[in-house]
Amino acid sequence: MEKQHTNSVANRNVENYVLRLYRQSGASDHQELVGILEEPASGERWPFKSLRELNHLLKARQDIE
């Protein structure tokens, strides 16, 4: 008798986001990138100017859900 395995990830409500990063012209390698966090399902976009702002956006989205 074979055990059946279920994919636990498939059973969770998984959100999909697109992360777009942009390097400003003249920026050095160690400077922060700017970007946009995008939720394709809703079409919503949230701009950010640092990784700290990105983390804040992600936490806020997690708290809403």
C-alpha positions as CSV (number, residue, x, y, z in Angstrom):
1,M,0.0,0.0,0.0
2,E,1.5,3.3,-1.1
3,K,1.2,6.5,1.0
4,Q,-0.2,9.5,-0.8
5,H,1.6,12.7,-0.2
6,T,-0.1,16.1,-0.5
7,N,1.7,19.3,-1.4
8,S,1.3,21.5,1.6
9,V,2.2,24.6,-0.5
10,A,-0.7,23.9,-2.8
11,N,-3.1,23.8,0.2
12,R,-2.1,27.3,1.4
13,N,-3.4,30.6,0.1
14,V,-0.3,31.8,-1.8
15,E,0.0,35.4,-2.9
16,N,2.0,36.3,-6.0
17,Y,3.9,39.5,-6.3
18,V,6.2,40.9,-9.0
19,L,9.2,42.9,-7.8
20,R,10.7,45.3,-10.3
21,L,14.1,46.9,-9.4
22,Y,15.5,49.9,-11.1
23,R,19.0,51.3,-10.8
24,Q,19.1,55.1,-11.2
25,S,21.7,56.3,-13.7
26,G,25.0,57.2,-12.1
27,A,24.2,55.1,-9.0
28,S,27.1,53.1,-7.6
29,D,26.9,49.4,-6.8
30,H,26.4,50.0,-3.0
31,Q,23.5,52.5,-3.4
32,E,20.0,51.2,-2.7
33,L,17.9,50.3,-5.7
34,V,14.4,51.8,-6.2
35,G,11.6,49.6,-7.3
36,I,7.9,48.7,-7.5
37,L,6.1,45.9,-5.7
38,E,3.3,44.7,-7.9
39,E,0.3,42.4,-7.2
40,P,-0.8,41.1,-10.6
41,A,-4.1,39.7,-9.4
42,S,-5.4,43.1,-8.3
43,G,-3.2,45.3,-10.5
44,E,-2.0,47.3,-7.4
45,R,1.5,48.8,-7.3
46,W,3.5,50.2,-4.4
47,P,6.7,52.1,-5.1
48,F,9.6,51.9,-2.7
49,K,13.0,53.6,-2.5
50,S,14.9,51.3,-0.2
51,L,14.9,47.7,1.1
52,R,13.6,49.0,4.4
53,E,10.5,50.4,2.6
54,L,10.1,47.2,0.7
55,N,10.1,45.2,3.9
56,H,7.5,47.6,5.4
57,L,5.3,47.1,2.3
58,L,5.5,43.3,2.5
59,K,4.7,43.3,6.2
60,A,1.7,45.7,5.7
61,R,0.4,43.4,3.0
62,Q,0.8,40.4,5.2
63,D,-1.0,42.1,8.1
64,I,-4.0,42.9,5.7
65,E,-4.4,39.3,4.7
